Amino acid sequence: MVITTGWALAVFTGVVFAAPYSGAHLNPAVTIGLAIVGKFDWSLVASYIVAQVIGAMLGSFLTWIVYRDHFNATEDPNLQLAVFSTAPAIRNRLFNLLSEIIGTFVLLFVIFHFTDAEIQEPKAKLGLGSLGAVPVTFLVWAIGLSLGGTTGYAINPARDLGPRIMHTILPIKGKGSSQWPYAWIPIAGPVIGAAIAAFLYLVLEVKV
């Protein structure tokens, strides 16, 4: 509960800060989803994703700096890794992938409906920032509480990839494996979930 609330409030902070400059996507899945529905320029997708991954790397680096003594005092390498990246409660790649797909589908599908008025406006600046920070905060909080128990709910490729890279390269005392064989799931799952949500939104939009 505390961790889930902390993540939701972190999203709130990121949205408030980034909204005036970029639409506060914060998440490659959001960027890709908006591009699929035709409300974000595909030519900007790659640069946004790179920026999102770098931002996640910087955030995890600052976390390590602040809690360096705590990392040094932690003997369990899995607990160290858990600060940086997600891991499944029960390792089953098919169902772990499905969990990430469903969680991100919910995130994007609700975002599309939150922003329905803006999506109808061709020149609207779309992203989490167009919703206001509070609805997005509660949405992420709800997803974490209801769907987060299986995989730690990455629902954001950058959130997992960036910190996992930092776990690999930082001189963390006593650290273990960065679990790269699992890393494709919190990348592929959110992208697939975002794509499904976007295509379903387009289908429903056409029918309306």
ChimeraX attribute file (.defattr): number of C-alpha atoms within 10 A of each C-alpha:
attribute: neighborCount
match mode: 1-to-1
recipient: residues
	/A:1	9
	/A:2	7
	/A:3	11
	/A:4	18
	/A:5	17
	/A:6	12
	/A:7	16
	/A:8	22
	/A:9	19
	/A:10	13
	/A:11	22
	/A:12	21
	/A:13	13
	/A:14	17
	/A:15	26
	/A:16	17
	/A:17	15
	/A:18	15
	/A:19	21
	/A:20	12
	/A:21	8
	/A:22	16
	/A:23	20
	/A:24	25
	/A:25	23
	/A:26	27
	/A:27	24
	/A:28	26
	/A:29	28
	/A:30	28
	/A:31	28
	/A:32	25
	/A:33	27
	/A:34	25
	/A:35	18
	/A:36	19
	/A:37	17
	/A:38	14
	/A:39	21
	/A:40	20
	/A:41	12
	/A:42	14
	/A:43	9
	/A:44	11
	/A:45	16
	/A:46	13
	/A:47	10
	/A:48	18
	/A:49	21
	/A:50	14
	/A:51	16
	/A:52	23
	/A:53	23
	/A:54	17
	/A:55	17
	/A:56	25
	/A:57	23
	/A:58	15
	/A:59	17
	/A:60	22
	/A:61	19
	/A:62	12
	/A:63	14
	/A:64	20
	/A:65	12
	/A:66	11
	/A:67	12
	/A:68	15
	/A:69	11
	/A:70	12
	/A:71	21
	/A:72	13
	/A:73	11
	/A:74	15
	/A:75	13
	/A:76	12
	/A:77	16
	/A:78	15
	/A:79	13
	/A:80	22
	/A:81	22
	/A:82	14
	/A:83	15
	/A:84	26
	/A:85	23
	/A:86	22
	/A:87	22
	/A:88	18
	/A:89	12
	/A:90	11
	/A:91	12
	/A:92	12
	/A:93	13
	/A:94	9
	/A:95	14
	/A:96	22
	/A:97	22
	/A:98	18
	/A:99	27
	/A:100	29
	/A:101	27
	/A:102	21
	/A:103	24
	/A:104	30
	/A:105	26
	/A:106	20
	/A:107	23
	/A:108	24
	/A:109	20
	/A:110	16
	/A:111	22
	/A:112	25
	/A:113	12
	/A:114	17
	/A:115	18
	/A:116	13
	/A:117	10
	/A:118	18
	/A:119	18
	/A:120	10
	/A:121	11
	/A:122	11
	/A:123	10
	/A:124	15
	/A:125	18
	/A:126	24
	/A:127	25
	/A:128	30
	/A:129	25
	/A:130	20
	/A:131	20
	/A:132	16
	/A:133	20
	/A:134	15
	/A:135	14
	/A:136	23
	/A:137	20
	/A:138	16
	/A:139	15
	/A:140	24
	/A:141	22
	/A:142	16
	/A:143	20
	/A:144	22
	/A:145	14
	/A:146	11
	/A:147	18
	/A:148	21
	/A:149	14
	/A:150	17
	/A:151	23
	/A:152	20
	/A:153	29
	/A:154	24
	/A:155	35
	/A:156	25
	/A:157	24
	/A:158	25
	/A:159	27
	/A:160	24
	/A:161	24
	/A:162	23
	/A:163	27
	/A:164	24
	/A:165	18
	/A:166	21
	/A:167	25
	/A:168	17
	/A:169	10
	/A:170	11
	/A:171	9
	/A:172	17
	/A:173	15
	/A:174	13
	/A:175	20
	/A:176	15
	/A:177	10
	/A:178	22
	/A:179	14
	/A:180	12
	/A:181	7
	/A:182	16
	/A:183	17
	/A:184	14
	/A:185	25
	/A:186	28
	/A:187	23
	/A:188	18
	/A:189	26
	/A:190	31
	/A:191	26
	/A:192	21
	/A:193	26
	/A:194	31
	/A:195	25
	/A:196	20
	/A:197	26
	/A:198	24
	/A:199	15
	/A:200	15
	/A:201	18
	/A:202	16
	/A:203	11
	/A:204	10
	/A:205	10
	/A:206	8
	/A:207	7
	/A:208	6
